[in-house]
């Protein structure tokens, strides 16, 4: 018995060597999603969110400095998305 991580949803799961599902997938929905070539929506990654912040600050505020604070609703929204991605 070992602890593995699902290739699709990235959750840890227990796998016995005699399980029916092939190694690498934690459940029937993950196996079927793989078979249909569907991807689960994981949301933005931290690097994507950070690049959006830099792009917005460069275009709107004229800087890419992440340490500056602006009273900007879009900055707040992008920073929340970045925090959720972490």
C-alpha positions in Angstrom: 0.0 0.0 0.0 1.3 3.5 -0.8 0.2 7.1 -1.0 0.1 8.5 -4.5 -1.0 11.8 -6.1 -3.6 11.8 -8.7 -2.3 13.0 -12.1 -5.5 14.9 -12.9 -6.7 16.5 -9.7 -3.4 16.4 -7.7 -5.0 15.0 -4.5 -3.2 12.3 -2.5 -4.9 8.9 -2.3 -4.2 5.4 -1.1 -3.7 2.7 -3.7 -3.6 -1.0 -3.1 -1.6 -3.0 -5.7 -4.7 -5.0 -6.7 -6.9 -2.0 -7.5 -8.8 -2.0 -10.8 -8.0 1.6 -11.8 -4.6 2.1 -13.4 -2.0 3.7 -11.3 -2.0 7.5 -11.3 -5.7 8.2 -10.8 -7.6 8.5 -7.6 -11.2 7.8 -8.7 -13.7 7.0 -11.4 -14.4 10.6 -12.3 -10.7 11.3 -12.8 -10.2 8.2 -14.9 -13.2 9.1 -17.1 -12.0 12.7 -17.4 -8.7 11.4 -18.6 -10.3 9.1 -21.0 -12.4 11.9 -22.5 -9.4 14.3 -22.5 -11.3 16.7 -20.2 -9.4 19.0 -17.8 -10.6 20.0 -14.4 -10.8 23.7 -13.8 -8.0 24.4 -11.3 -8.2 28.2 -11.6 -5.3 30.5 -12.3 -1.9 29.5 -11.2 0.2 31.8 -9.1 2.5 32.7 -12.0 -0.4 33.5 -14.2 -1.9 35.8 -11.5 1.4 37.5 -10.9 1.9 38.2 -14.6 -1.6 39.7 -14.7 -0.7 42.0 -11.8 2.5 43.1 -13.5 0.7 43.7 -16.8 -2.0 45.8 -15.1 0.5 47.8 -13.1 2.7 48.5 -16.1 -0.3 49.6 -18.2 -2.3 51.5 -15.6 0.2 52.7 -13.1 3.5 52.9 -15.1 5.4 50.5 -12.9 5.8 46.8 -12.2 6.9 47.2 -8.6 4.9 44.8 -6.5 5.7 46.5 -3.2 3.8 49.7 -4.0 0.2 50.1 -2.9 -2.5 51.7 -5.1 -6.0 52.5 -4.1 -7.2 50.7 -7.2 -10.1 48.2 -7.3 -8.5 46.2 -10.1 -5.3 45.9 -8.1 -7.2 44.6 -5.1 -9.0 42.0 -7.3 -5.8 40.8 -8.9 -4.1 40.5 -5.5 -7.0 38.5 -4.2 -6.7 36.1 -7.1 -3.0 35.8 -6.5 -3.5 35.0 -2.8 -6.1 32.3 -3.7 -3.7 30.8 -6.2 -1.0 30.4 -3.6 
